[in-house]
Amino acid sequence: MGMLVSVGKGFKVGGFDFAVDTSPQAHRMVTANNNFGECDLRNHTISLSSDIDETLLSKTFIHEVIEAVNNIYCDNGIPHDKIQQLSFGLHQALESLDVRFGVKNEEVQA
């Protein structure tokens, strides 16, 4: 794989600082809800399961970022099935450019 864009230090959407949580607690929370990731808009946190492969983690991160953008800029006007479609398409485009989102080993939360 080409370039790994680390998400461990968080990112910004609409002037809000979002954290990315890959801790065991985050893993338990998202898997208890039968998800790979979740976007907590109240606390500006994306929680990601820690036991998924790099490709699925990248795709899940993109999906959750689109959830945040939808909330902040679109007043939640994009239906979830469209968010799913957008995230798959954006993930494919970025993968074709050898860009993948992930967490570097030193950023993995204990």
Secondary structure as UniProt FT lines:
FT   STRAND          3..6
FT   TURN            8..9
FT   STRAND          11..13
FT   TURN            14..15
FT   STRAND          16..21
FT   HELIX           24..32
FT   TURN            33..34
FT   STRAND          37..40
FT   TURN            41..44
FT   STRAND          45..48
FT   HELIX           54..74
FT   TURN            75..76
FT   HELIX           80..96
FT   TURN            97..98
FT   STRAND          99..102
FT   HELIX           105..107
//
